[in-house]
């Protein structure tokens, strides 16, 4: 493998210095991160632009730069359909879920679950989220380590250590403001890295036309697969439906995104930031998809994995940077800076949100139980930073096993699906139903997560059916020797019919989030109704009075809340009374105009 040149190191070190500089600046400016409101919520005074870029960067990160390009290189362009699902899901997240969290104004999204169901639900959900993000952080650190190994020749172990240490250091000293502004900086680097690949390939191909023609000849152009078979990896159904549920599990109820959206001043600003995130997200996704076709043009006659030049296909884009840009001082450094800074920002945001959940859902309740009083805000900042540091160490450990999870894109989406789907269903049960109770939803959540983990990671699974790869002309890459073919390729030759595998293991990974959601919702609601019928539903938290007449509408999605208020208005018209109380936000005027 090639090594960095002087200018590559200059670009790379400059990126690190700018990223660290932003963190150091916000560490010693303003309130100096002494309060949790500043450290975790940026004092709730951010503008929509940095928040929009941050929403995109945390979701895409280095996994997009490697995974989506590799997806189009291996399987074709069908994956781009998922961008439609982002547009369909945005208004659902913005107008049905986000208003509930803004009324709550809590640092942890899981405080809602305590208000709606109880402390046990909050604890179980936050533990599930913690598991989800720890697994994701491992993938996010592993992905750029692949690139560093391919481009610089640095051993993957040292790459993971370098990335993890920098992420942990940055996350520990920087607050949410530093994370948001670093996200803007790293987003620019991500776009720069992708367009450097496209422009370089276009120059070598003599335009964009030959790239498109090579993709068509190689069978990479596919957009209209409407196969209803759920075992087909990517179709319109799996990408639109599965993509919507994945997006909503992230942008509607995920702590990382909800926490970022609460850094702006009001609900309308948060909704604007969420809408603005969509075109930014789709632009990067579509650009990265085309970069995969550009790379395919370059290797259409000599696949680097079959040639034995790389170990896994997620190294294809970094290898292209070595082959096509190695003679251009600074460009390999720009590329590695893009994916390194993407990982840095995404992991720092994850560490920040995990520290917030640990503080709000674990440490504060424990402190209050032991001391008999709440933990003062001025004493919360230090333990929060300590927790960010500890999670960084855990993230390093997970990164070392991430290489066994398969391709980085599919692995990350599977992780989000198996945990995110059941969590999304849990919040949906709270915001859209009145009869769901704590005992029922906990049974539903545990059942959904167990089932999703089984379906998402159960083995053995049929090998992925990739498109054809050629080694007919490897003269420009040092020739081809059949003895260099990798064990992975040999294993693919020995695959057996899919019918020999368990049916659920053959399902597209995109259905994991949907199955997890549906099962959790059905089981949670059914068990809740059964317990209610048996008289064992436990404490009902949605009511404001002992007679179970007046409902706290702040706990429900706006359409449901409006329906409840109309019912209360009819109750008033029929002679009922409403106890007016500022504490619960209930006022007679809320109903008299309905």
C-alpha positions as CSV (number, residue, x, y, z in Angstrom):
1,X,0.0,0.0,0.0
2,X,1.0,3.6,-0.6
3,X,2.1,6.0,2.1
4,X,1.2,9.6,2.7
5,X,3.4,12.4,1.1
6,X,4.4,15.5,2.9
7,X,1.4,17.5,1.6
8,X,-1.0,14.8,2.6
9,X,0.2,15.0,6.1
10,X,0.0,18.8,6.0
11,X,-3.7,18.6,5.0
12,X,-4.4,15.8,7.5
13,X,-2.7,17.6,10.4
14,X,-4.5,20.8,9.5
15,X,-7.8,19.1,9.8
16,X,-7.0,17.7,13.2
17,X,-5.8,21.1,14.4
18,X,-8.9,22.9,13.2
19,X,-11.2,20.2,14.7
20,X,-9.3,20.4,18.0
21,X,-9.2,24.1,17.9
22,X,-13.0,24.4,17.6
23,X,-13.3,22.1,20.7
24,X,-10.7,24.0,22.7
25,X,-12.3,27.4,21.7
26,X,-15.7,26.4,23.0
27,X,-14.1,24.8,26.1
28,X,-12.7,28.1,27.2
29,X,-15.3,30.5,25.8
30,X,-18.8,31.5,26.9
31,X,-19.7,29.7,30.1
32,X,-16.7,27.3,29.7
33,X,-19.0,24.2,29.7
34,X,-19.6,24.5,33.5
35,X,-23.3,23.7,33.2
36,X,-25.0,20.8,31.6
37,X,-27.3,23.1,29.6
38,X,-24.3,24.6,27.9
39,X,-22.3,21.3,27.6
40,X,-25.2,19.1,26.3
41,X,-27.7,21.6,24.8
42,X,-25.5,24.6,23.6
43,X,-27.6,26.9,25.8
44,X,-30.5,26.3,23.4
45,X,-29.5,29.3,21.2
46,X,-28.1,27.7,18.0
47,X,-29.1,28.7,14.5
48,X,-30.7,26.2,12.1
49,X,-27.8,25.9,9.7
50,X,-25.2,24.2,11.9
51,X,-27.9,22.0,13.4
52,X,-29.0,20.9,9.9
53,X,-25.5,20.0,8.9
54,X,-25.0,18.2,12.2
55,X,-28.1,16.1,11.7
56,X,-26.8,15.0,8.4
57,X,-23.2,14.4,9.5
58,X,-24.2,12.2,12.5
59,X,-26.4,9.9,10.3
60,X,-24.0,9.6,7.3
61,X,-20.5,10.0,8.6
62,X,-17.6,7.8,7.3
63,X,-20.0,4.9,6.9
64,X,-21.6,6.8,3.9
65,X,-18.3,7.6,2.3
66,X,-17.2,4.0,2.3
67,X,-20.5,2.1,2.5
68,X,-22.8,3.8,0.0
69,X,-20.0,4.1,-2.7
70,X,-19.2,0.4,-2.2
71,X,-22.9,-0.4,-2.3
72,X,-23.2,1.0,-5.8
73,X,-20.0,-0.6,-6.9
74,X,-21.1,-4.1,-5.8
75,X,-24.8,-4.1,-6.2
76,X,-25.8,-1.2,-8.5
77,X,-27.9,2.0,-8.0
78,X,-31.1,0.6,-6.5
79,X,-30.1,1.9,-3.1
80,X,-30.6,5.5,-4.2
81,X,-34.4,5.0,-3.9
82,X,-33.9,5.2,-0.1
83,X,-33.7,9.0,-0.5
84,X,-37.4,9.1,-1.3
85,X,-38.1,7.6,2.1
86,X,-36.2,10.4,3.8
87,X,-38.5,13.0,2.2
88,X,-41.6,11.0,3.2
89,X,-40.5,10.6,6.8
90,X,-39.4,14.2,7.4
91,X,-42.8,15.7,8.0
92,X,-43.8,12.7,10.3
93,X,-40.8,13.4,12.5
94,X,-41.2,17.2,12.4
95,X,-44.9,17.5,13.1
96,X,-45.9,14.3,14.9
97,X,-43.0,13.6,17.3
98,X,-40.8,16.6,17.7
99,X,-43.5,18.9,19.2
100,X,-43.9,16.4,22.2
101,X,-40.2,16.6,23.0
102,X,-40.2,20.4,22.8
103,X,-43.0,20.7,25.3
104,X,-41.0,18.4,27.6
105,X,-37.8,20.5,27.3
106,X,-35.7,17.7,28.9
107,X,-32.1,16.8,28.1
108,X,-32.9,13.1,27.9
109,X,-35.6,12.0,25.4
110,X,-36.3,9.1,27.8
111,X,-37.7,11.4,30.4
112,X,-40.8,11.4,28.3
113,X,-41.1,7.7,28.9
114,X,-41.0,8.1,32.6
115,X,-43.7,10.8,32.5
116,X,-45.9,8.6,30.2
117,X,-45.2,5.1,31.6
118,X,-42.8,5.1,34.6
119,X,-39.2,4.9,35.7
120,X,-38.7,1.3,34.7
121,X,-39.7,2.0,31.1
122,X,-37.3,4.9,31.0
123,X,-34.4,2.8,32.3
124,X,-35.0,-0.1,29.9
125,X,-35.2,2.2,26.9
126,X,-32.1,4.2,27.8
127,X,-30.2,0.9,28.3
128,X,-31.3,-0.2,24.9
129,X,-30.2,3.1,23.4
130,X,-26.9,2.8,25.1
131,X,-26.4,-0.7,23.5
132,X,-27.4,0.7,20.1
133,X,-25.0,3.6,20.2
134,X,-22.0,1.6,21.5
135,X,-22.3,-0.8,18.7
136,X,-22.7,2.0,16.2
137,X,-19.6,3.8,17.5
138,X,-17.6,0.7,16.9
139,X,-18.6,0.7,13.3
140,X,-18.0,4.4,12.9
141,X,-14.4,4.1,14.3
142,X,-13.7,0.9,12.2
143,X,-14.8,2.5,8.9
144,X,-12.1,5.2,8.7
145,X,-9.5,2.7,10.1
146,X,-10.1,0.7,6.9
147,X,-9.3,3.8,4.8
148,X,-6.2,4.7,6.7
149,X,-4.9,1.2,6.3
150,X,-5.5,1.2,2.6
151,X,-4.1,4.7,1.9
152,X,-1.3,5.0,4.3
153,X,-0.4,1.4,5.0
154,X,-0.9,2.0,8.7
155,X,-2.0,-1.2,10.5
156,X,-5.8,-1.3,11.2
157,X,-5.1,-1.7,14.9
158,X,-3.1,1.5,15.1
159,X,-5.7,3.3,13.0
160,X,-8.5,2.3,15.4
161,X,-6.4,3.4,18.4
162,X,-5.5,6.7,16.8
163,X,-9.1,7.5,15.8
164,X,-10.6,6.4,19.1
165,X,-8.1,8.4,21.2
166,X,-8.7,11.6,19.2
167,X,-12.5,11.1,19.4
168,X,-12.4,10.5,23.1
169,X,-10.2,13.5,23.8
170,X,-12.3,15.8,21.6
171,X,-15.6,14.6,23.1
172,X,-14.4,15.0,26.7
173,X,-13.3,18.6,26.4
174,X,-15.9,19.8,23.8
175,X,-19.5,20.6,24.4
176,X,-22.4,20.6,22.1
177,X,-21.4,23.9,20.4
178,X,-18.1,22.4,19.5
179,X,-19.7,19.3,18.1
180,X,-22.2,21.3,16.0
181,X,-19.6,23.6,14.5
182,X,-17.1,20.8,13.9
183,X,-19.9,19.0,12.1
184,X,-20.2,21.9,9.6
185,X,-16.5,21.8,9.0
186,X,-16.4,18.0,8.6
187,X,-19.4,18.1,6.3
188,X,-17.5,20.3,3.9
189,X,-14.6,17.9,4.0
190,X,-17.0,15.0,3.3
191,X,-18.4,16.7,0.2
192,X,-14.8,17.7,-0.8
193,X,-13.6,14.1,-0.5
194,X,-16.5,12.7,-2.6
195,X,-16.3,15.3,-5.3
196,X,-12.5,14.8,-5.5
197,X,-13.2,11.2,-6.3
198,X,-15.8,12.0,-8.9
199,X,-13.8,14.8,-10.6
200,X,-10.6,12.7,-10.7
201,X,-12.5,9.7,-12.3
202,X,-14.3,12.0,-14.8
203,X,-10.9,13.5,-15.9
204,X,-9.4,10.1,-16.4
205,X,-12.6,8.9,-18.2
206,X,-12.9,11.9,-20.4
207,X,-16.2,13.0,-19.0
208,X,-19.2,11.7,-17.0
209,X,-20.6,9.9,-20.1
210,X,-18.1,7.0,-20.1
211,X,-18.7,6.4,-16.4
212,X,-22.4,6.0,-17.0
213,X,-21.8,3.8,-20.0
214,X,-19.4,1.5,-18.1
215,X,-22.0,1.2,-15.3
216,X,-24.7,0.3,-17.8
217,X,-22.5,-2.3,-19.4
218,X,-21.6,-3.8,-16.1
219,X,-25.2,-4.1,-15.0
220,X,-24.9,-1.4,-12.3
221,X,-27.9,0.7,-13.4
222,X,-31.0,-0.5,-11.6
223,X,-33.8,1.7,-10.3
224,X,-37.1,-0.1,-10.9
225,X,-37.0,-3.3,-8.8
226,X,-40.6,-3.6,-7.5
227,X,-40.2,-7.3,-6.5
228,X,-42.6,-8.0,-3.6
229,X,-40.4,-10.8,-2.3
230,X,-39.1,-9.6,1.2
231,X,-35.9,-11.7,0.8
232,X,-34.8,-9.6,-2.1
233,X,-32.1,-7.3,-0.6
234,X,-33.1,-4.0,-2.2
235,X,-36.4,-3.2,-3.8
236,X,-38.7,-0.1,-3.8
237,X,-40.7,-1.7,-1.0
238,X,-37.7,-2.5,1.3
239,X,-36.0,0.8,0.6
240,X,-39.0,3.1,1.0
241,X,-40.7,1.4,3.9
242,X,-37.6,0.1,5.6
243,X,-35.9,3.5,4.9
244,X,-38.8,5.4,6.4
245,X,-38.8,3.4,9.6
246,X,-35.0,3.6,9.9
247,X,-35.1,7.4,9.4
248,X,-37.9,7.8,11.9
249,X,-36.1,5.7,14.5
250,X,-33.2,8.1,14.2
251,X,-34.7,11.5,13.6
252,X,-38.0,11.2,15.4
253,X,-37.1,9.6,18.7
254,X,-33.3,8.9,18.8
255,X,-31.6,10.8,21.7
256,X,-28.7,12.0,19.5
257,X,-30.9,13.8,17.1
258,X,-33.6,14.9,19.5
259,X,-30.8,16.4,21.7
260,X,-29.4,18.3,18.7
261,X,-32.8,19.6,17.6
262,X,-33.3,21.0,21.1
263,X,-30.3,23.2,20.8
264,X,-32.3,25.8,18.8
265,X,-34.6,28.4,20.4
266,X,-38.0,27.0,19.5
267,X,-40.1,24.3,17.8
268,X,-40.4,26.1,14.4
269,X,-36.6,26.5,14.2
270,X,-36.1,22.8,15.0
271,X,-38.7,21.9,12.3
272,X,-36.9,24.1,9.7
273,X,-33.6,22.5,10.6
274,X,-35.1,19.0,10.1
275,X,-36.5,20.0,6.7
276,X,-33.2,21.6,5.7
277,X,-31.4,18.4,6.7
278,X,-33.2,16.4,4.0
279,X,-31.7,18.0,0.8
280,X,-28.3,18.1,2.4
281,X,-28.6,14.4,3.3
282,X,-29.8,13.4,-0.1
283,X,-27.2,15.4,-1.9
284,X,-24.4,13.7,-0.1
285,X,-26.1,10.3,-0.5
286,X,-26.6,10.7,-4.3
287,X,-23.1,12.1,-4.8
288,X,-21.6,9.2,-2.9
289,X,-23.7,6.8,-4.9
290,X,-22.3,8.2,-8.2
291,X,-18.8,8.1,-6.8
292,X,-19.3,4.3,-6.6
293,X,-20.0,4.2,-10.3
294,X,-17.0,6.4,-11.0
295,X,-14.8,3.9,-9.1
296,X,-16.4,1.0,-10.9
297,X,-15.4,2.6,-14.2
298,X,-11.8,2.7,-13.0
299,X,-11.8,-1.0,-11.9
300,X,-14.3,-2.4,-14.4
301,X,-11.6,-4.7,-16.0
302,X,-9.7,-5.4,-12.8
303,X,-11.6,-5.8,-9.6
304,X,-9.1,-5.1,-6.7
305,X,-10.6,-7.8,-4.3
306,X,-10.4,-10.6,-6.9
307,X,-6.9,-9.4,-7.8
308,X,-6.0,-9.7,-4.1
309,X,-5.0,-6.0,-3.5
310,X,-7.5,-5.4,-0.7
311,X,-8.9,-7.6,2.0
312,X,-12.6,-6.3,2.1
313,X,-14.6,-4.3,-0.5
314,X,-15.0,-1.4,1.9
315,X,-11.4,-0.6,1.0
316,X,-12.2,-0.1,-2.6
317,X,-12.7,3.7,-2.4
318,X,-9.5,4.3,-0.4
319,X,-7.6,2.1,-2.9
320,X,-8.9,4.2,-5.7
321,X,-7.5,7.3,-4.0
322,X,-4.1,5.6,-3.9
323,X,-4.2,4.5,-7.6
324,X,-5.9,7.6,-9.1
325,X,-4.8,10.4,-6.8
326,X,-1.5,9.2,-5.4
327,X,0.5,11.4,-7.7
328,X,-1.5,14.5,-6.8
329,X,0.0,16.0,-3.6
330,X,-2.6,16.7,-0.9
331,X,-5.6,14.8,-2.4
332,X,-5.1,11.6,-0.5
333,X,-4.7,13.7,2.6
334,X,-8.0,15.5,1.8
335,X,-9.8,12.2,1.3
336,X,-8.6,10.7,4.6
337,X,-9.3,14.0,6.3
338,X,-12.8,13.8,5.1
339,X,-13.6,10.3,6.5
340,X,-11.5,10.8,9.6
341,X,-13.2,14.0,10.6
342,X,-16.6,12.5,9.7
343,X,-15.9,9.7,12.2
344,X,-14.5,12.1,14.7
345,X,-17.7,14.3,14.7
346,X,-20.2,11.4,14.6
347,X,-18.5,9.6,17.5
348,X,-18.1,12.7,19.5
349,X,-21.9,13.4,19.1
350,X,-22.7,9.8,20.2
351,X,-20.4,10.1,23.2
352,X,-22.1,13.4,24.1
353,X,-25.6,12.0,23.9
354,X,-24.6,8.8,25.8
355,X,-23.1,11.0,28.5
356,X,-26.4,13.0,28.6
357,X,-28.4,9.8,29.0
358,X,-26.1,8.4,31.7
359,X,-26.3,11.7,33.6
360,X,-30.1,12.2,33.3
361,X,-31.3,8.6,33.4
362,X,-28.8,6.9,35.8
363,X,-26.6,9.3,37.8
364,X,-29.2,11.9,38.8
365,X,-31.8,9.4,40.0
366,X,-29.2,7.5,41.9
367,X,-27.8,10.7,43.5
368,X,-31.3,11.8,44.5
369,X,-32.0,8.4,46.0
370,X,-28.8,8.4,48.0
371,X,-28.6,12.0,49.0
372,X,-32.3,12.8,49.2
373,X,-31.9,15.9,47.0
374,X,-31.3,16.6,43.3
375,X,-27.8,16.9,41.9
376,X,-26.9,20.6,41.4
377,X,-26.4,21.6,37.8
378,X,-23.0,23.2,38.5
379,X,-21.8,19.8,39.8
380,X,-23.1,17.8,36.8
381,X,-20.6,18.9,34.1
382,X,-17.6,17.0,35.5
383,X,-19.2,13.5,35.8
384,X,-20.7,14.0,32.3
385,X,-17.2,14.5,30.9
386,X,-15.9,11.5,32.8
387,X,-18.7,9.4,31.3
388,X,-17.9,10.6,27.8
389,X,-14.3,9.5,28.4
390,X,-15.4,6.0,29.6
391,X,-17.7,5.5,26.6
392,X,-14.8,6.4,24.4
393,X,-12.8,3.6,25.8
394,X,-15.7,1.2,25.4
395,X,-16.1,2.4,21.8
396,X,-12.5,1.4,21.1
397,X,-13.1,-2.1,22.3
398,X,-16.2,-2.5,20.1
399,X,-14.3,-1.2,17.0
400,X,-12.0,-4.1,17.1
401,X,-14.8,-6.6,16.7
402,X,-16.6,-4.5,14.0
403,X,-14.7,-6.1,11.2
404,X,-16.7,-9.3,11.8
405,X,-20.0,-7.6,11.2
406,X,-19.8,-7.5,7.4
407,X,-20.0,-4.4,5.2
408,X,-20.0,-1.2,7.2
409,X,-23.2,0.2,5.6
410,X,-25.3,-2.9,6.1
411,X,-23.9,-3.5,9.6
412,X,-24.7,0.0,10.7
413,X,-28.2,0.0,9.3
414,X,-28.8,-3.4,10.9
415,X,-27.8,-2.1,14.3
416,X,-30.0,0.9,13.9
417,X,-32.9,-1.3,12.8
418,X,-32.8,-4.0,15.5
419,X,-32.7,-1.6,18.4
420,X,-34.2,1.5,16.8
421,X,-37.3,-0.2,15.5
422,X,-38.5,-1.4,18.9
423,X,-37.6,1.9,20.6
424,X,-39.5,3.8,17.9
425,X,-42.5,1.6,18.6
426,X,-42.2,2.3,22.3
427,X,-42.5,6.0,21.8
428,X,-45.3,5.5,19.3
429,X,-47.2,3.5,21.9
430,X,-46.8,6.4,24.3
431,X,-47.7,9.2,21.9
432,X,-50.5,7.6,19.9
433,X,-52.4,5.3,22.3
434,X,-54.1,5.9,25.6
435,X,-54.3,2.3,26.8
436,X,-50.7,1.3,26.7
437,X,-49.2,0.9,30.1
438,X,-45.7,0.3,31.6
439,X,-46.0,-3.4,32.2
440,X,-47.3,-4.0,28.7
441,X,-44.8,-1.8,26.8
442,X,-41.8,-3.3,28.6
443,X,-42.8,-6.8,27.6
444,X,-43.3,-5.5,24.0
445,X,-39.9,-3.8,24.0
446,X,-38.0,-6.8,25.3
447,X,-39.8,-9.1,22.9
448,X,-39.2,-6.8,19.9
449,X,-35.5,-6.3,20.6
450,X,-34.9,-10.0,21.3
451,X,-36.7,-10.9,18.0
452,X,-34.9,-8.2,16.0
453,X,-31.4,-9.2,17.3
454,X,-32.2,-12.8,16.4
455,X,-33.4,-12.0,12.9
456,X,-30.7,-9.3,12.3
457,X,-27.7,-11.2,13.4
458,X,-28.7,-14.9,13.4
459,X,-26.5,-17.3,11.5
460,X,-25.9,-18.9,9.0
461,X,-27.1,-16.4,6.4
462,X,-27.0,-16.8,2.6
463,X,-24.1,-15.0,1.0
464,X,-24.9,-11.7,-0.7
465,X,-25.5,-11.9,-4.4
466,X,-23.2,-9.3,-5.9
467,X,-22.9,-8.3,-9.5
468,X,-20.1,-9.7,-11.7
469,X,-16.5,-8.5,-11.4
470,X,-13.9,-8.8,-14.0
471,X,-10.1,-9.3,-14.0
472,X,-9.7,-9.5,-17.7
473,X,-7.1,-6.7,-17.9
474,X,-5.0,-6.0,-14.8
475,X,-1.9,-4.9,-16.7
476,X,-2.0,-1.3,-15.3
477,X,-2.3,-2.7,-11.7
478,X,0.7,-5.1,-11.9
479,X,-1.1,-8.0,-13.5
480,X,-3.4,-10.8,-12.1
481,X,-2.4,-14.0,-10.5
482,X,-5.2,-16.6,-9.7
483,X,-3.3,-17.5,-6.5
484,X,-4.1,-14.1,-5.1
485,X,-7.9,-14.7,-5.0
486,X,-9.1,-14.1,-1.5
487,X,-10.9,-16.6,0.7
488,X,-14.0,-14.4,0.7
489,X,-14.3,-14.8,-3.1
490,X,-13.7,-18.5,-2.9
491,X,-16.5,-18.8,-0.3
492,X,-18.9,-17.0,-2.6
493,X,-18.2,-19.6,-5.3
494,X,-19.3,-22.4,-2.9
495,X,-22.6,-20.9,-1.9
496,X,-25.7,-23.1,-1.8
497,X,-29.3,-22.4,-2.7
498,X,-31.0,-19.8,-0.5
499,X,-33.8,-22.2,0.2
500,X,-31.4,-24.2,2.4
501,X,-31.3,-21.3,4.8
502,X,-33.9,-20.4,7.5
503,X,-36.5,-18.0,6.0
504,X,-36.1,-15.2,8.5
505,X,-32.3,-15.1,7.9
506,X,-33.0,-14.6,4.2
507,X,-35.0,-11.4,4.7
508,X,-33.6,-8.1,3.6
509,X,-31.8,-6.4,6.4
510,X,-34.0,-3.3,5.8
511,X,-37.0,-5.2,7.1
512,X,-35.4,-5.7,10.6
513,X,-36.5,-2.3,11.7
514,X,-40.1,-2.8,10.4
515,X,-40.5,-6.2,12.0
516,X,-39.1,-4.9,15.3
517,X,-41.5,-2.0,15.3
518,X,-44.6,-4.0,14.4
519,X,-43.9,-6.8,16.9
520,X,-43.1,-4.4,19.7
521,X,-46.2,-2.3,19.0
522,X,-48.6,-5.3,18.7
523,X,-47.2,-7.2,21.8
524,X,-46.9,-4.0,23.9
525,X,-50.5,-2.9,23.1
526,X,-52.0,-6.5,23.4
527,X,-50.3,-7.1,26.8
528,X,-51.4,-3.7,28.0
529,X,-55.0,-4.4,27.1
530,X,-54.8,-7.9,28.7
531,X,-53.4,-6.5,31.9
532,X,-56.1,-3.8,31.9
533,X,-58.8,-6.4,31.5
534,X,-57.3,-8.4,34.4
535,X,-56.9,-5.2,36.6
536,X,-53.1,-5.4,36.7
537,X,-52.3,-2.5,34.5
538,X,-50.5,-0.6,37.3
539,X,-50.4,3.2,37.8
540,X,-52.0,5.2,35.0
541,X,-49.8,8.2,34.3
542,X,-51.8,10.0,31.6
543,X,-54.5,11.2,33.9
544,X,-54.4,14.4,36.0
545,X,-57.2,13.4,38.4
546,X,-58.1,10.4,40.5
547,X,-61.3,9.8,38.5
548,X,-59.4,9.2,35.3
549,X,-61.2,11.9,33.3
550,X,-58.7,14.6,32.6
551,X,-55.7,13.6,30.4
552,X,-52.4,15.4,30.2
553,X,-52.4,16.1,26.5
554,X,-48.7,17.2,26.5
555,X,-47.9,13.5,26.4
556,X,-49.5,12.8,23.0
557,X,-48.7,13.6,19.4
558,X,-50.5,16.8,18.3
559,X,-53.3,15.1,16.3
560,X,-54.1,12.7,19.2
561,X,-53.8,15.6,21.7
562,X,-56.3,17.6,19.6
563,X,-58.7,14.6,19.6
564,X,-58.5,14.3,23.4
565,X,-59.1,18.0,23.9
566,X,-62.2,17.8,21.7
567,X,-63.5,14.9,23.9
568,X,-62.8,17.0,27.0
569,X,-64.6,20.0,25.4
570,X,-67.7,17.8,24.8
571,X,-67.4,16.7,28.5
572,X,-67.5,20.4,29.5
573,X,-70.5,21.1,27.3
574,X,-72.3,18.3,29.0
575,X,-71.8,19.8,32.4
576,X,-68.5,18.4,33.4
577,X,-65.8,20.5,35.1
578,X,-62.1,20.9,34.4
579,X,-59.7,21.7,37.2
580,X,-57.6,24.6,36.0
581,X,-53.9,24.0,36.8
582,X,-50.9,25.8,35.3
583,X,-48.6,22.9,36.4
584,X,-50.1,20.5,33.9
585,X,-50.8,23.0,31.2
586,X,-54.5,22.4,31.3
587,X,-56.8,25.4,30.9
588,X,-60.5,25.7,30.3
589,X,-59.8,27.9,27.3
590,X,-58.0,25.0,25.6
591,X,-61.3,23.3,25.1
592,X,-64.0,26.0,24.8
593,X,-62.9,27.0,21.3
594,X,-62.9,23.4,19.9
